[in-house]
Amino acid sequence: MDNLKVKNIVILGGGTAGWMTANLLHKKWERLGINITLVESPDIGIIGVGEGSTPRLKAFFDSLDINESEWMPECNATYKNGISFKNWSTVSGYEEYFHPFPSGLDFVTFKFLYNNATLRRKGADVIAHPNRFSLMASLSEKKLAPIASKNFPFHFQYGYHFDSVLIGKFLQKKAAEVGINHIQATVENVELHSNGDIRSLKLNNDQLLSGDIFVDCSGFASILLEKTLKVPFISFSDNLFNDSAVAIPTEIDPNIPSQTISTALTNGWVWQIPLTNRFGNGYVYSSKYCTQDEAEKELRAHLGVLESDVEARHLKMKVGRAQESWRKNCVAVGLSQGFIEPLEATALQFVYSTIDEFARAFEEGGFSNQFREEFNQRMNMNFEGIRDYIVLHYKTNSRNDSQYWIDNRENKNISNNLNDMLNCWYNTQNLETELKRLNIGSYYSQMSWTCLLSGMGLFPPKEKLTSADTKTAQADLDFVDNFIDGCSMNFKPHEQMLTRGLS
Ligand SMILES: Cc1cc2nc3c(=O)[nH]c(=O)nc-3n(C[C@H](O)[C@H](O)[C@H](O)COP(=O)(O)OP(=O)(O)OC[C@H]3O[C@@H](n4cnc5c(N)ncnc54)[C@H](O)[C@@H]3O)c2cc1C
């Protein structure tokens, strides 16, 4: 690769996205002798929230050969089986449900859920609450970690909770160990070549930082992609109303939970994320429906925390995506590329897949723009595929306690795909077939769609149900209960797994 035109990559931004990008690109292209420099402003902070992940964070650390025993203790990290959604539905018996990460044993129990959910949609009085069919829900209920004992050879996907500031510091340390250049300065100006490519960043220490490829990790400011290259931002505010958050930490329960809890409040929802040293809590809401003070007051009441006890942190969110993630010689990663609100904690998964796919597209195209269009299309489809599933939570709520929830439910601005999926559910058709037809099953699977739709209790009302073949249904449930109980015995308490040689 002596003729390689790409010699210098410049990353703008030292938040989680910037440091993830630096480490991953170094790992991928170290053999090519490409220099990587990350510049971050000492005066502009990082967003400093974002403490839950999907299983893709494990894939990221695995790709860097970094073990849990190394990074988890440094980031106060815990294991995550999935997310419990509380009070999104007012349907009796469905006030709470669990959205698990996929496990290698789902095929044993979930077929009974799919069957019962279909029967119940048709009006049969059978149990179709997803928690009853999910091993991961059972592990969370018992505060067990998703790591099976060695003699139980099945694969379980899981996520993490972590301190977002500490994870940035950890990744910065790893980047320094492998020789990634780090500059602390603020970018004041961006200079372009005559063809519109970025030539260099002018820093406030008078340095001119040139590069062949620029990665915009500058957060919501999107300094390179949006401000310099003028890529339009496409807002999702039509169907995702939340634009603000307020965060307050609380004391951790000594018996640390292995799940995130998302509880619906009057004008949004609250995350509760367990770390080893504290709970992170945050109320995500829409400023159109409540003020900052009202949100903080409601969060404090929910947590039982006085103003004198601990300070609240208020944040603004820009929800939507860039029209394209890669333009000219610049690719945006992280908040500069776009953000779907944090309900399913998908942002870092996006960071990882963006860098991974960019590196592949760039290299396969001989380090040229050859596959830029395909890459941009894939990114846009990812955003929209994930967005639709997030919108589904709001669209299917049954709360009437505020205009916020009523407007969310009655909102007609939903995508055709989401509309088709809802019709499929209400018309008692097969979700898997519809996911295949729409080609969206790679974003969220039949398992996720069924957990949400049945977990919200979207069935004919109880008084209209007729008794089905209860004998068969009961025999199936007995099998599922016994199976899940038996499997659970192969997992250890979360607390124990967090201290097993991790420190
Ligand atoms: C309320 C909320 C909750 C969230 N929850 C989750 C979650 O549970 N899970 C999840 O995966 N994600 C979550 N996220 C998203 C997550 O926080 C971000 O995706 C992640 O932290 C990456 O941010 P970033 O690195 O893109 O931007 P930032 O952290 O904002 O970093 C921007 C960087 O750019 C630098 N910079 C900016 N301008 C300049 C300049 N002119 N010169 C030099 N440097 C500059 C800054 O100094 C900083 O280093 C959440 C986000 C919000 C708002």
The ligand as an ORCA input file, in Angstrom:
! r2SCAN-3c Opt
* xyz 0 1
  C     -30.122     12.828     27.438
  C     -29.257     11.876     26.687
  C     -29.200     10.539     27.073
  C     -28.427      9.629     26.358
  N     -28.429      8.316     26.722
  C     -27.737      7.424     25.975
  C     -27.710      6.051     26.314
  O     -28.295      5.608     27.295
  N     -27.006      5.214     25.523
  C     -26.305      5.646     24.440
  O     -25.697      4.837     23.730
  N     -26.272      6.957     24.137
  C     -26.965      7.840     24.853
  N     -26.920      9.160     24.539
  C     -26.055      9.590     23.432
  C     -24.589      9.629     23.888
  O     -24.456     10.466     25.011
  C     -23.701     10.111     22.767
  O     -23.996      9.416     21.598
  C     -22.250      9.865     23.088
  O     -21.908     10.412     24.325
  C     -21.345     10.417     22.019
  O     -21.337     11.816     22.038
  P     -20.365     12.546     21.040
  O     -18.994     12.046     21.296
  O     -20.903     12.437     19.676
  O     -20.467     14.091     21.435
  P     -19.931     14.899     22.718
  O     -19.818     14.048     23.929
  O     -20.786     16.111     22.824
  O     -18.450     15.344     22.307
  C     -18.216     16.429     21.440
  C     -16.717     16.714     21.409
  O     -16.472     17.688     20.397
  C     -15.575     18.659     20.897
  N     -15.783     19.924     20.187
  C     -16.953     20.532     19.878
  N     -16.707     21.693     19.231
  C     -15.353     21.797     19.117
  C     -14.462     22.760     18.558
  N     -14.900     23.884     17.975
  N     -13.131     22.531     18.642
  C     -12.646     21.424     19.214
  N     -13.430     20.489     19.763
  C     -14.772     20.670     19.719
  C     -15.911     18.759     22.376
  O     -14.822     19.315     23.101
  C     -16.155     17.275     22.703
  O     -14.910     16.678     22.981
  C     -27.666     10.086     25.251
  C     -27.686     11.433     24.886
  C     -28.484     12.327     25.578
  C     -28.519     13.766     25.150
*
